[in-house]
């Protein structure tokens, strides 16, 4: 798919090339924990480099396996290895340096992310023991794509310091796929320490790649001593797999089995395959690139008009941010529509085949003579049932259904980001992954995020920095009220009306069909007791029997479709969302400052993402109540 360059000149951050093509990015996220007092930094550096090379080979193998099952060239998925390191002295910096130095044009962009316990200047002053240490920190921080501060102030005492470092450890585990631990193997109760972080990682299902290290001795770790640690149940002894024995072909199998048993972490290998598959389907849509270009152009023009009163730098960064999100949203919307149509066709086709099979069987039994050519009717019935069996065994409908739900969820998260990124980029991501783990209900949260979570919630490498201030309050408020809230109210009004009408149609259709069927049965009963036993009357009775059987199956099919689509529930859902949006619209209309708008964004985002969550619940037939 061609990549139209629609970002305004001068917009963007980090110097990365623009990518408003709508494709999802994939990142494998490796967090780092380890000791400060490393005795042999070169050996640890070499071991870390070997681990990174092994992971790259593992990911490439998984990707090529998926590509081999698909038609056409490999998917154009943007690929990234991401290292999350707090850049503390010792292991954090050694691994970060090995990671940055490992880039060799292998197709995987290297992204260094730095979560800090408190403000960077204070962290640099308090955590670095010397000027040389501070210079080392500055050099690595300058290579970072993203630096995130978890607390606004430095710790006042040792207790606060330990608490802040423990928060860094939890943050790492919440946003990583693997933990690389440069660790001496000793368990520790010190919150935020390496031993504590490893134990927590194993308990929550994060695979740990362990580089053993001796502290205060001359022992040198090497590649053969590196191990993969897994724990299937909290508190159990970890399962130790020698990394050197797995690196060729056993890692993927071991990890798949682990994720299958624990079921509480994202399977990052499966996520790569799913992202490739999503992008490949998008790439095969012949007119999608044209649609992306047109939609992005309209979105940029709209926000450019809305922000006409802003200064030029703000306007350019806003246009660039909207262009990037709008391209991804367009692709997700198109794919969601495509998978929805295919899923509904499967539903209609499956029930039609069932009705045909019943009708052919009824025809053979009631109206056709025994033997001869009517036996071919039985062949047709068997063919219809065999097709149904293939559909059920192959699980084709469920696979389409899941891809529809995924594309719709991606679209809804990106739709909120289109607007919230203007008000506050941190609010747009809302603690990054935390909005996406709410996939079962409004209140209960899963430990696992869906495969696409990082691609739609975390900062993007080519995402421009949007900085707005109080002088932008007027146009931002108007843009949110007219562009987002008013549009959402229009959409849910239409959706409510559409679902109410379809629910009524199904309701009437089922009752009319069963009323006709009952009338036919009553006539047959009358024939059985009052009609003369002639061939003409018998033919009429058999015809009525055939019609009764077929209409019963048709009524059952229509009733099943009504239950599957559940238009009544979707109608009630749209009514409830309308009330929520109207409430927030009223609050936003009375807002007088930018900070007041920013305080409302998380609430509005919760409603919009909750709407998508509740929709997914309805699609999967689960139970989820709207918030009161």
ROSE-159947 format. One record per residue (C-alpha): chain; x, y, z; residue number from 0. Coordinates in nm, 2 decimals, padded with zeros to 4 digits. Layout:
// residues N
<A <X Y Z> NUM>
...
// end
This chain:
// residues 628
<A <00.00 00.00 00.00> 0>
<A <00.15 00.34 -00.09> 1>
<A <00.22 00.57 00.20> 2>
<A <00.09 00.92 00.14> 3>
<A <00.28 01.19 00.31> 4>
<A <00.01 01.41 00.46> 5>
<A <00.19 01.55 00.76> 6>
<A <00.23 01.93 00.74> 7>
<A <00.59 02.04 00.70> 8>
<A <00.79 02.07 01.02> 9>
<A <00.55 01.85 01.22> 10>
<A <00.67 01.54 01.40> 11>
<A <00.91 01.43 01.66> 12>
<A <01.22 01.22 01.67> 13>
<A <01.30 01.26 01.30> 14>
<A <01.12 00.93 01.20> 15>
<A <00.97 00.92 00.86> 16>
<A <00.59 00.97 00.84> 17>
<A <00.37 00.66 00.82> 18>
<A <00.01 00.76 00.77> 19>
<A <-00.07 00.43 00.59> 20>
<A <-00.30 00.29 00.86> 21>
<A <-00.09 -00.02 00.93> 22>
<A <-00.05 -00.14 01.29> 23>
<A <00.30 -00.15 01.43> 24>
<A <00.43 -00.45 01.62> 25>
<A <00.67 -00.43 01.91> 26>
<A <00.83 -00.69 02.13> 27>
<A <00.89 -00.53 02.47> 28>
<A <01.18 -00.64 02.68> 29>
<A <01.21 -00.50 03.03> 30>
<A <01.54 -00.49 03.22> 31>
<A <01.61 -00.54 03.59> 32>
<A <01.95 -00.61 03.75> 33>
<A <02.21 -00.52 04.01> 34>
<A <02.42 -00.21 04.02> 35>
<A <02.74 -00.37 04.13> 36>
<A <02.83 -00.57 03.82> 37>
<A <03.18 -00.71 03.84> 38>
<A <03.23 -00.80 03.47> 39>
<A <03.03 -00.56 03.25> 40>
<A <03.18 -00.69 02.92> 41>
<A <03.06 -01.04 02.99> 42>
<A <02.71 -00.92 03.08> 43>
<A <02.71 -00.70 02.77> 44>
<A <02.80 -01.00 02.55> 45>
<A <02.54 -01.22 02.71> 46>
<A <02.27 -00.95 02.66> 47>
<A <02.37 -00.91 02.30> 48>
<A <02.34 -01.28 02.25> 49>
<A <01.99 -01.28 02.41> 50>
<A <01.88 -01.00 02.18> 51>
<A <02.01 -01.17 01.87> 52>
<A <01.83 -01.49 01.97> 53>
<A <01.50 -01.31 02.03> 54>
<A <01.53 -01.14 01.69> 55>
<A <01.58 -01.48 01.52> 56>
<A <01.29 -01.62 01.72> 57>
<A <01.06 -01.34 01.61> 58>
<A <01.17 -01.36 01.24> 59>
<A <01.10 -01.74 01.25> 60>
<A <00.75 -01.69 01.38> 61>
<A <00.68 -01.42 01.12> 62>
<A <00.81 -01.63 00.83> 63>
<A <00.60 -01.92 00.95> 64>
<A <00.29 -01.70 00.93> 65>
<A <00.39 -01.55 00.59> 66>
<A <00.44 -01.90 00.45> 67>
<A <00.07 -01.98 00.53> 68>
<A <-00.05 -01.67 00.35> 69>
<A <-00.07 -01.57 -00.01> 70>
<A <00.14 -01.30 -00.15> 71>
<A <00.44 -01.12 -00.02> 72>
<A <00.52 -01.07 00.34> 73>
<A <00.31 -00.83 00.54> 74>
<A <00.45 -00.47 00.55> 75>
<A <00.42 -00.47 00.93> 76>
<A <00.64 -00.20 01.10> 77>
<A <00.86 -00.40 01.34> 78>
<A <01.03 -00.28 01.66> 79>
<A <01.22 -00.43 01.95> 80>
<A <01.16 -00.22 02.26> 81>
<A <01.39 -00.21 02.56> 82>
<A <01.24 -00.07 02.88> 83>
<A <01.52 00.03 03.12> 84>
<A <01.53 00.28 03.41> 85>
<A <01.90 00.35 03.32> 86>
<A <02.01 00.29 03.67> 87>
<A <02.38 00.23 03.72> 88>
<A <02.50 -00.13 03.64> 89>
<A <02.28 -00.38 03.46> 90>
<A <02.02 -00.13 03.34> 91>
<A <02.28 00.07 03.14> 92>
<A <02.48 -00.23 03.03> 93>
<A <02.17 -00.40 02.87> 94>
<A <02.05 -00.07 02.73> 95>
<A <02.38 -00.01 02.56> 96>
<A <02.39 -00.37 02.42> 97>
<A <02.04 -00.32 02.29> 98>
<A <02.12 00.01 02.12> 99>
<A <02.44 -00.13 01.97> 100>
<A <02.26 -00.44 01.84> 101>
<A <02.09 -00.27 01.54> 102>
<A <02.23 -00.41 01.22> 103>
<A <01.97 -00.34 00.96> 104>
<A <01.77 -00.66 01.04> 105>
<A <01.44 -00.49 00.98> 106>
<A <01.37 -00.44 01.35> 107>
<A <01.38 -00.08 01.47> 108>
<A <01.53 -00.04 01.82> 109>
<A <01.33 00.17 02.07> 110>
<A <01.47 00.26 02.41> 111>
<A <01.20 00.35 02.66> 112>
<A <01.30 00.49 03.00> 113>
<A <01.05 00.48 03.29> 114>
<A <01.19 00.69 03.57> 115>
<A <01.07 00.68 03.93> 116>
<A <01.06 01.07 03.95> 117>
<A <01.16 01.37 03.74> 118>
<A <01.46 01.32 03.52> 119>
<A <01.67 01.61 03.65> 120>
<A <01.62 01.49 04.01> 121>
<A <01.68 01.13 03.92> 122>
<A <02.00 01.22 03.74> 123>
<A <02.12 01.42 04.04> 124>
<A <02.03 01.17 04.31> 125>
<A <02.08 00.83 04.14> 126>
<A <02.41 00.89 03.96> 127>
<A <02.71 00.86 04.19> 128>
<A <02.96 01.06 03.98> 129>
<A <03.00 01.30 03.69> 130>
<A <03.10 01.01 03.47> 131>
<A <02.78 00.83 03.57> 132>
<A <02.57 01.13 03.49> 133>
<A <02.74 01.16 03.15> 134>
<A <02.67 00.79 03.08> 135>
<A <02.31 00.84 03.18> 136>
<A <02.28 01.15 02.95> 137>
<A <02.42 00.96 02.66> 138>
<A <02.17 00.68 02.69> 139>
<A <01.88 00.91 02.77> 140>
<A <01.95 01.10 02.45> 141>
<A <01.90 00.78 02.25> 142>
<A <01.56 00.72 02.42> 143>
<A <01.24 00.73 02.21> 144>
<A <01.02 00.78 02.52> 145>
<A <01.09 00.89 02.87> 146>
<A <00.82 00.86 03.13> 147>
<A <00.81 01.00 03.48> 148>
<A <00.60 00.80 03.73> 149>
<A <00.62 01.05 04.02> 150>
<A <00.64 01.42 04.01> 151>
<A <00.87 01.47 04.31> 152>
<A <01.18 01.31 04.45> 153>
<A <01.15 01.08 04.75> 154>
<A <01.18 01.24 05.09> 155>
<A <01.33 00.93 05.26> 156>
<A <01.44 00.57 05.20> 157>
<A <01.09 00.44 05.24> 158>
<A <00.96 00.67 04.96> 159>
<A <01.26 00.58 04.75> 160>
<A <01.19 00.20 04.78> 161>
<A <00.82 00.27 04.70> 162>
<A <00.91 00.47 04.39> 163>
<A <01.15 00.19 04.27> 164>
<A <00.88 -00.07 04.33> 165>
<A <00.65 00.13 04.11> 166>
<A <00.91 00.12 03.84> 167>
<A <00.92 -00.25 03.87> 168>
<A <00.54 -00.29 03.85> 169>
<A <00.54 -00.05 03.55> 170>
<A <00.80 -00.26 03.37> 171>
<A <00.60 -00.58 03.42> 172>
<A <00.27 -00.42 03.31> 173>
<A <00.42 -00.31 02.98> 174>
<A <00.66 -00.58 02.88> 175>
<A <00.65 -00.92 02.71> 176>
<A <00.97 -01.05 02.86> 177>
<A <01.19 -00.96 03.16> 178>
<A <01.57 -00.97 03.11> 179>
<A <01.72 -01.01 03.46> 180>
<A <02.09 -00.96 03.53> 181>
<A <02.06 -01.12 03.88> 182>
<A <02.26 -01.32 04.13> 183>
<A <01.98 -01.57 04.19> 184>
<A <01.92 -01.46 04.55> 185>
<A <01.56 -01.39 04.66> 186>
<A <01.50 -01.05 04.82> 187>
<A <01.21 -00.89 05.01> 188>
<A <01.34 -00.54 04.92> 189>
<A <01.06 -00.38 04.71> 190>
<A <01.19 -00.27 04.38> 191>
<A <01.50 -00.48 04.40> 192>
<A <01.61 -00.73 04.13> 193>
<A <01.51 -01.04 04.33> 194>
<A <01.17 -00.89 04.42> 195>
<A <01.10 -00.79 04.05> 196>
<A <01.19 -01.14 03.92> 197>
<A <00.96 -01.31 04.18> 198>
<A <00.68 -01.07 04.09> 199>
<A <00.74 -01.13 03.72> 200>
<A <00.72 -01.51 03.76> 201>
<A <00.41 -01.48 03.97> 202>
<A <00.22 -01.28 03.71> 203>
<A <00.33 -01.50 03.42> 204>
<A <00.61 -01.29 03.26> 205>
<A <00.88 -01.51 03.11> 206>
<A <01.22 -01.42 03.26> 207>
<A <01.55 -01.45 03.07> 208>
<A <01.81 -01.48 03.34> 209>
<A <02.17 -01.38 03.30> 210>
<A <02.34 -01.51 03.62> 211>
<A <02.59 -01.27 03.77> 212>
<A <02.83 -01.29 04.06> 213>
<A <02.85 -00.98 04.28> 214>
<A <03.18 -00.90 04.43> 215>
<A <03.35 -01.19 04.27> 216>
<A <03.53 -01.27 03.94> 217>
<A <03.29 -01.52 03.80> 218>
<A <03.19 -01.44 03.44> 219>
<A <02.85 -01.53 03.30> 220>
<A <02.85 -01.65 02.94> 221>
<A <02.58 -01.74 02.69> 222>
<A <02.56 -02.10 02.80> 223>
<A <02.46 -02.00 03.15> 224>
<A <02.16 -01.79 03.04> 225>
<A <01.83 -01.95 03.13> 226>
<A <01.46 -01.90 03.06> 227>
<A <01.25 -01.90 03.38> 228>
<A <00.88 -01.97 03.38> 229>
<A <00.62 -02.02 03.65> 230>
<A <00.28 -02.16 03.57> 231>
<A <00.13 -02.10 03.92> 232>
<A <00.21 -01.82 04.17> 233>
<A <00.43 -01.94 04.45> 234>
<A <00.55 -02.26 04.26> 235>
<A <00.91 -02.32 04.19> 236>
<A <01.02 -02.18 03.86> 237>
<A <01.08 -02.41 03.56> 238>
<A <01.44 -02.35 03.44> 239>
<A <01.51 -02.40 03.07> 240>
<A <01.87 -02.35 02.95> 241>
<A <01.86 -02.07 02.69> 242>
<A <02.13 -02.22 02.47> 243>
<A <01.93 -02.54 02.42> 244>
<A <01.61 -02.35 02.33> 245>
<A <01.74 -02.08 02.11> 246>
<A <01.73 -02.27 01.79> 247>
<A <01.38 -02.42 01.78> 248>
<A <01.25 -02.48 02.13> 249>
<A <01.18 -02.13 02.26> 250>
<A <00.86 -02.08 02.07> 251>
<A <00.71 -02.41 02.17> 252>
<A <00.80 -02.36 02.54> 253>
<A <00.65 -02.01 02.54> 254>
<A <00.33 -02.11 02.36> 255>
<A <00.28 -02.39 02.61> 256>
<A <00.34 -02.15 02.90> 257>
<A <00.10 -01.88 02.77> 258>
<A <-00.16 -02.15 02.71> 259>
<A <-00.13 -02.27 03.07> 260>
<A <-00.12 -01.94 03.24> 261>
<A <-00.36 -01.75 03.01> 262>
<A <-00.28 -01.42 03.19> 263>
<A <-00.02 -01.26 02.96> 264>
<A <-00.01 -01.15 02.60> 265>
<A <00.15 -01.42 02.38> 266>
<A <00.38 -01.19 02.20> 267>
<A <00.46 -01.44 01.93> 268>
<A <00.09 -01.49 01.85> 269>
<A <00.05 -01.11 01.86> 270>
<A <00.31 -01.08 01.58> 271>
<A <00.12 -01.33 01.37> 272>
<A <-00.21 -01.15 01.43> 273>
<A <-00.06 -00.81 01.35> 274>
<A <00.09 -00.95 01.03> 275>
<A <-00.24 -01.10 00.93> 276>
<A <-00.43 -00.78 01.00> 277>
<A <-00.19 -00.57 00.79> 278>
<A <-00.19 -00.83 00.51> 279>
<A <-00.57 -00.82 00.48> 280>
<A <-00.55 -00.44 00.47> 281>
<A <-00.28 -00.45 00.21> 282>
<A <-00.50 -00.67 -00.02> 283>
<A <-00.79 -00.42 -00.02> 284>
<A <-00.74 -00.26 -00.36> 285>
<A <-00.90 00.08 -00.29> 286>
<A <-00.81 00.11 00.07> 287>
<A <-00.50 00.32 00.01> 288>
<A <-00.71 00.57 -00.18> 289>
<A <-00.97 00.58 00.09> 290>
<A <-00.70 00.63 00.36> 291>
<A <-00.56 00.93 00.16> 292>
<A <-00.90 01.09 00.11> 293>
<A <-01.01 01.03 00.47> 294>
<A <-00.69 01.17 00.62> 295>
<A <-00.71 01.47 00.39> 296>
<A <-01.06 01.55 00.52> 297>
<A <-00.97 01.49 00.88> 298>
<A <-00.66 01.72 00.85> 299>
<A <-00.87 01.99 00.67> 300>
<A <-01.13 01.98 00.95> 301>
<A <-00.89 02.01 01.23> 302>
<A <-00.69 02.27 01.04> 303>
<A <-01.01 02.48 01.01> 304>
<A <-01.09 02.43 01.38> 305>
<A <-00.74 02.53 01.49> 306>
<A <-00.71 02.83 01.27> 307>
<A <-00.67 03.06 01.57> 308>
<A <-00.38 02.85 01.71> 309>
<A <-00.01 02.93 01.65> 310>
<A <00.15 02.77 01.35> 311>
<A <00.36 02.51 01.55> 312>
<A <00.06 02.39 01.74> 313>
<A <-00.16 02.37 01.43> 314>
<A <00.10 02.17 01.24> 315>
<A <00.16 01.92 01.53> 316>
<A <-00.22 01.88 01.58> 317>
<A <-00.27 01.82 01.20> 318>
<A <00.01 01.56 01.20> 319>
<A <-00.12 01.38 01.51> 320>
<A <-00.47 01.36 01.36> 321>
<A <-00.34 01.24 01.02> 322>
<A <-00.15 00.96 01.19> 323>
<A <-00.44 00.83 01.40> 324>
<A <-00.70 00.89 01.12> 325>
<A <-00.51 00.67 00.88> 326>
<A <-00.51 00.38 01.13> 327>
<A <-00.87 00.44 01.22> 328>
<A <-00.98 00.43 00.85> 329>
<A <-00.82 00.09 00.80> 330>
<A <-00.97 -00.05 01.12> 331>
<A <-01.32 00.08 01.02> 332>
<A <-01.30 -00.07 00.67> 333>
<A <-01.18 -00.41 00.80> 334>
<A <-01.44 -00.41 01.08> 335>
<A <-01.71 -00.35 00.81> 336>
<A <-01.57 -00.63 00.59> 337>
<A <-01.55 -00.89 00.87> 338>
<A <-01.90 -00.79 00.99> 339>
<A <-02.04 -00.85 00.64> 340>
<A <-01.86 -01.18 00.61> 341>
<A <-01.97 -01.29 00.96> 342>
<A <-02.34 -01.21 00.88> 343>
<A <-02.32 -01.39 00.55> 344>
<A <-02.19 -01.70 00.73> 345>
<A <-02.48 -01.68 00.97> 346>
<A <-02.73 -01.65 00.70> 347>
<A <-02.57 -01.92 00.49> 348>
<A <-02.55 -02.16 00.78> 349>
<A <-02.91 -02.13 00.87> 350>
<A <-03.01 -02.14 00.51> 351>
<A <-02.82 -02.47 00.47> 352>
<A <-03.00 -02.61 00.77> 353>
<A <-03.34 -02.51 00.63> 354>
<A <-03.25 -02.65 00.29> 355>
<A <-03.14 -02.98 00.45> 356>
<A <-03.47 -03.00 00.65> 357>
<A <-03.67 -02.91 00.34> 358>
<A <-03.51 -03.17 00.12> 359>
<A <-03.56 -03.44 00.38> 360>
<A <-03.93 -03.34 00.43> 361>
<A <-03.98 -03.33 00.05> 362>
<A <-03.84 -03.68 00.01> 363>
<A <-04.05 -03.82 00.30> 364>
<A <-04.38 -03.65 00.23> 365>
<A <-04.42 -03.58 -00.15> 366>
<A <-04.19 -03.79 -00.36> 367>
<A <-04.22 -04.16 -00.44> 368>
<A <-03.98 -04.41 -00.30> 369>
<A <-03.68 -04.52 -00.52> 370>
<A <-03.57 -04.38 -00.85> 371>
<A <-03.45 -04.03 -00.91> 372>
<A <-03.60 -03.89 -00.58> 373>
<A <-03.31 -04.07 -00.41> 374>
<A <-03.10 -03.78 -00.54> 375>
<A <-03.28 -03.55 -00.30> 376>
<A <-03.12 -03.74 -00.02> 377>
<A <-02.78 -03.67 -00.18> 378>
<A <-02.86 -03.30 -00.18> 379>
<A <-02.96 -03.32 00.19> 380>
<A <-02.64 -03.50 00.28> 381>
<A <-02.44 -03.24 00.09> 382>
<A <-02.60 -02.96 00.28> 383>
<A <-02.54 -03.13 00.61> 384>
<A <-02.18 -03.21 00.52> 385>
<A <-02.12 -02.84 00.43> 386>
<A <-02.26 -02.74 00.77> 387>
<A <-02.04 -03.00 00.94> 388>
<A <-01.73 -02.85 00.76> 389>
<A <-01.83 -02.50 00.88> 390>
<A <-01.87 -02.61 01.24> 391>
<A <-01.56 -02.83 01.25> 392>
<A <-01.35 -02.56 01.08> 393>
<A <-01.48 -02.30 01.31> 394>
<A <-01.48 -02.05 01.02> 395>
<A <-01.76 -01.84 01.15> 396>
<A <-01.59 -01.80 01.50> 397>
<A <-01.26 -01.69 01.34> 398>
<A <-01.44 -01.43 01.13> 399>
<A <-01.63 -01.32 01.43> 400>
<A <-01.32 -01.27 01.64> 401>
<A <-01.15 -01.07 01.36> 402>
<A <-01.46 -00.85 01.34> 403>
<A <-01.46 -00.79 01.71> 404>
<A <-01.08 -00.72 01.71> 405>
<A <-01.11 -00.47 01.42> 406>
<A <-01.41 -00.30 01.58> 407>
<A <-01.22 -00.27 01.92> 408>
<A <-00.91 -00.13 01.74> 409>
<A <-01.13 00.13 01.56> 410>
<A <-01.31 00.25 01.88> 411>
<A <-00.98 00.29 02.07> 412>
<A <-00.84 00.49 01.78> 413>
<A <-01.15 00.70 01.74> 414>
<A <-01.11 00.82 02.09> 415>
<A <-00.74 00.88 02.04> 416>
<A <-00.82 01.10 01.73> 417>
<A <-00.97 01.36 01.97> 418>
<A <-00.81 01.30 02.30> 419>
<A <-00.46 01.34 02.15> 420>
<A <-00.54 01.70 02.09> 421>
<A <-00.63 01.78 02.45> 422>
<A <-00.37 01.57 02.62> 423>
<A <-00.15 01.29 02.47> 424>
<A <-00.11 01.13 02.81> 425>
<A <-00.49 01.13 02.86> 426>
<A <-00.53 00.98 02.51> 427>
<A <-00.33 00.68 02.61> 428>
<A <-00.47 00.68 02.97> 429>
<A <-00.18 00.50 03.13> 430>
<A <-00.11 00.33 02.80> 431>
<A <-00.25 -00.02 02.83> 432>
<A <-00.50 00.02 03.11> 433>
<A <-00.79 00.11 02.90> 434>
<A <-00.75 -00.21 02.69> 435>
<A <-00.75 -00.46 02.97> 436>
<A <-01.11 -00.38 03.04> 437>
<A <-01.24 -00.64 02.79> 438>
<A <-01.49 -00.82 03.00> 439>
<A <-01.70 -00.56 03.19> 440>
<A <-01.70 -00.21 03.31> 441>
<A <-01.56 -00.30 03.65> 442>
<A <-01.37 -00.63 03.62> 443>
<A <-01.03 -00.62 03.46> 444>
<A <-00.82 -00.89 03.30> 445>
<A <-00.45 -00.94 03.36> 446>
<A <-00.40 -00.98 02.99> 447>
<A <-00.44 -00.72 02.72> 448>
<A <-00.54 -00.82 02.37> 449>
<A <-00.28 -00.87 02.10> 450>
<A <-00.33 -00.53 01.95> 451>
<A <-00.31 -00.34 02.28> 452>
<A <00.04 -00.18 02.24> 453>
<A <-00.02 -00.09 01.88> 454>
<A <-00.31 00.13 01.96> 455>
<A <-00.24 00.26 02.31> 456>
<A <00.13 00.32 02.34> 457>
<A <00.32 00.62 02.20> 458>
<A <00.42 00.57 01.83> 459>
<A <00.77 00.64 01.71> 460>
<A <00.66 00.89 01.45> 461>
<A <00.39 01.05 01.67> 462>
<A <00.44 01.43 01.69> 463>
<A <00.44 01.61 02.02> 464>
<A <00.12 01.81 02.07> 465>
<A <00.15 02.09 02.32> 466>
<A <-00.15 02.31 02.38> 467>
<A <-00.22 02.58 02.64> 468>
<A <-00.50 02.80 02.77> 469>
<A <-00.50 03.02 02.45> 470>
<A <-00.62 02.70 02.26> 471>
<A <-00.91 02.64 02.49> 472>
<A <-01.18 02.79 02.27> 473>
<A <-01.12 02.60 01.95> 474>
<A <-01.04 02.27 02.13> 475>
<A <-01.37 02.30 02.32> 476>
<A <-01.57 02.37 02.00> 477>
<A <-01.39 02.09 01.82> 478>
<A <-01.46 01.83 02.09> 479>
<A <-01.83 01.94 02.12> 480>
<A <-01.90 01.95 01.75> 481>
<A <-01.65 01.70 01.61> 482>
<A <-01.67 01.43 01.87> 483>
<A <-01.97 01.45 02.11> 484>
<A <-02.23 01.57 01.85> 485>
<A <-02.11 01.31 01.61> 486>
<A <-02.14 01.04 01.88> 487>
<A <-02.49 01.15 01.96> 488>
<A <-02.59 01.14 01.60> 489>
<A <-02.44 00.79 01.55> 490>
<A <-02.61 00.64 01.86> 491>
<A <-02.95 00.80 01.76> 492>
<A <-02.92 00.63 01.42> 493>
<A <-02.80 00.31 01.58> 494>
<A <-03.08 00.30 01.84> 495>
<A <-03.34 00.36 01.57> 496>
<A <-03.19 00.09 01.34> 497>
<A <-03.17 -00.17 01.61> 498>
<A <-03.52 -00.10 01.74> 499>
<A <-03.66 -00.14 01.38> 500>
<A <-03.47 -00.46 01.32> 501>
<A <-03.57 -00.60 01.65> 502>
<A <-03.93 -00.53 01.57> 503>
<A <-03.90 -00.70 01.23> 504>
<A <-03.75 -01.01 01.37> 505>
<A <-04.02 -01.01 01.65> 506>
<A <-04.30 -00.99 01.40> 507>
<A <-04.14 -01.24 01.15> 508>
<A <-04.10 -01.51 01.41> 509>
<A <-04.46 -01.47 01.53> 510>
<A <-04.61 -01.46 01.18> 511>
<A <-04.42 -01.77 01.07> 512>
<A <-04.52 -01.97 01.37> 513>
<A <-04.88 -01.85 01.34> 514>
<A <-04.89 -01.97 00.98> 515>
<A <-04.73 -02.30 01.09> 516>
<A <-04.99 -02.34 01.36> 517>
<A <-05.27 -02.28 01.11> 518>
<A <-05.12 -02.54 00.87> 519>
<A <-05.10 -02.80 01.16> 520>
<A <-05.47 -02.73 01.25> 521>
<A <-05.58 -02.78 00.89> 522>
<A <-05.38 -03.11 00.87> 523>
<A <-05.55 -03.23 01.19> 524>
<A <-05.89 -03.14 01.03> 525>
<A <-05.79 -03.34 00.72> 526>
<A <-05.68 -03.63 00.93> 527>
<A <-06.02 -03.66 01.09> 528>
<A <-06.26 -03.53 00.82> 529>
<A <-06.11 -03.56 00.47> 530>
<A <-06.19 -03.86 00.24> 531>
<A <-05.91 -04.10 00.17> 532>
<A <-05.84 -04.02 -00.19> 533>
<A <-05.51 -03.95 -00.37> 534>
<A <-05.59 -03.58 -00.41> 535>
<A <-05.67 -03.53 -00.04> 536>
<A <-05.36 -03.73 00.06> 537>
<A <-05.14 -03.51 -00.17> 538>
<A <-05.29 -03.20 -00.01> 539>
<A <-05.22 -03.34 00.34> 540>
<A <-04.87 -03.43 00.25> 541>
<A <-04.81 -03.09 00.10> 542>
<A <-04.94 -02.93 00.42> 543>
<A <-04.70 -03.16 00.62> 544>
<A <-04.41 -03.05 00.40> 545>
<A <-04.50 -02.68 00.44> 546>
<A <-04.54 -02.72 00.82> 547>
<A <-04.20 -02.89 00.86> 548>
<A <-04.02 -02.63 00.64> 549>
<A <-04.19 -02.33 00.80> 550>
<A <-04.10 -02.47 01.15> 551>
<A <-03.73 -02.48 01.05> 552>
<A <-03.76 -02.13 00.89> 553>
<A <-03.91 -01.99 01.21> 554>
<A <-03.64 -02.16 01.43> 555>
<A <-03.37 -02.01 01.20> 556>
<A <-03.52 -01.66 01.21> 557>
<A <-03.56 -01.69 01.59> 558>
<A <-03.20 -01.80 01.63> 559>
<A <-03.07 -01.52 01.41> 560>
<A <-03.27 -01.27 01.62> 561>
<A <-03.11 -01.41 01.94> 562>
<A <-02.76 -01.40 01.78> 563>
<A <-02.79 -01.04 01.66> 564>
<A <-02.97 -00.93 01.98> 565>
<A <-03.09 -00.60 01.83> 566>
<A <-03.30 -00.53 02.14> 567>
<A <-02.99 -00.53 02.36> 568>
<A <-02.80 -00.31 02.12> 569>
<A <-03.09 -00.06 02.11> 570>
<A <-03.09 -00.04 02.49> 571>
<A <-02.71 00.00 02.48> 572>
<A <-02.73 00.30 02.24> 573>
<A <-02.99 00.46 02.46> 574>
<A <-02.77 00.43 02.77> 575>
<A <-02.47 00.57 02.58> 576>
<A <-02.67 00.86 02.45> 577>
<A <-02.76 00.95 02.81> 578>
<A <-02.39 00.93 02.92> 579>
<A <-02.27 01.14 02.63> 580>
<A <-02.54 01.40 02.69> 581>
<A <-02.43 01.43 03.05> 582>
<A <-02.06 01.48 02.95> 583>
<A <-02.16 01.72 02.67> 584>
<A <-02.35 01.93 02.93> 585>
<A <-02.04 01.94 03.16> 586>
<A <-01.81 02.02 02.87> 587>
<A <-02.03 02.31 02.76> 588>
<A <-02.00 02.47 03.10> 589>
<A <-01.62 02.42 03.11> 590>
<A <-01.42 02.75 03.12> 591>
<A <-01.06 02.64 03.12> 592>
<A <-00.84 02.39 02.93> 593>
<A <-00.76 02.20 03.26> 594>
<A <-01.14 02.16 03.31> 595>
<A <-01.16 02.00 02.96> 596>
<A <-00.87 01.78 03.04> 597>
<A <-01.04 01.66 03.35> 598>
<A <-01.34 01.55 03.15> 599>
<A <-01.15 01.36 02.88> 600>
<A <-01.09 01.05 03.09> 601>
<A <-01.46 01.03 03.18> 602>
<A <-01.56 01.06 02.81> 603>
<A <-01.29 00.82 02.71> 604>
<A <-01.42 00.57 02.97> 605>
<A <-01.77 00.60 02.82> 606>
<A <-01.65 00.55 02.46> 607>
<A <-01.42 00.26 02.54> 608>
<A <-01.68 00.12 02.77> 609>
<A <-01.93 00.13 02.48> 610>
<A <-01.69 -00.08 02.27> 611>
<A <-01.63 -00.31 02.57> 612>
<A <-02.00 -00.36 02.62> 613>
<A <-02.04 -00.42 02.25> 614>
<A <-01.78 -00.69 02.26> 615>
<A <-01.96 -00.85 02.55> 616>
<A <-02.28 -00.86 02.35> 617>
<A <-02.09 -01.01 02.05> 618>
<A <-01.96 -01.29 02.27> 619>
<A <-02.28 -01.35 02.45> 620>
<A <-02.14 -01.25 02.79> 621>
<A <-02.29 -01.03 03.06> 622>
<A <-02.18 -00.67 03.11> 623>
<A <-02.39 -00.40 03.27> 624>
<A <-02.36 -00.03 03.19> 625>
<A <-02.23 00.19 03.47> 626>
<A <-02.48 00.37 03.69> 627>
// end
